[in-house]
């Protein structure tokens, strides 16, 4: 598995710096035509890459239709097919809804297919925002620019994806500054549900970055009227004493 992870990292490394949209697609086509053991990790990547190109997602659809029956006897293969389904949702392409709907009552795949169907209209809106290169800063890698685009959005749920990417390692200074600005705008308001979770992720991600300059902001956030937000800020401060 270590070799598989190394392969995925080496293939995706170029995506960090100035890849064209077509190069992004070709890179993932190479992954999905290769070792199936790294396909699950690649599918997770597609949740925040802003890719909608049918050349890539048609391949995943074809794999679902060709392999889903045989995959039921193998837990790793079954999980891989489920991740393909989730990835179709990240395409934002409604053309995949009929395929996903075929599994709406399937006890093995219904949860993943249902989540993907729910994701389709959101990613139809989000992918153009994530991948909008006219706002890319040439001083930053593509992944940092993608996160910046997410944080620029007025959609808190897209901002949540951006905050999660910060938590999992996209911690360029410019990205953290934008995340801090978004958190400062959002925390004084009262939020519920997914919106509350989004603002909590902002606090969690900023705290996880462990930069002393943001300690005072996290201390402020402890006064948020939203319990989950102030709890995340308090947790971040405790972890970084």
PyMOL commands that set and color helices and strands:
alter all, ss='L'
color gray80, all
select helices_A, chain A and resi 2-16+21-32+36-45+54-71+75-90+94-101+110-130+133-135+142-152+156-167+173-186+193-208+212-221+227-239
alter helices_A, ss='H'
color red, helices_A
deselect
rebuild
show_as cartoon
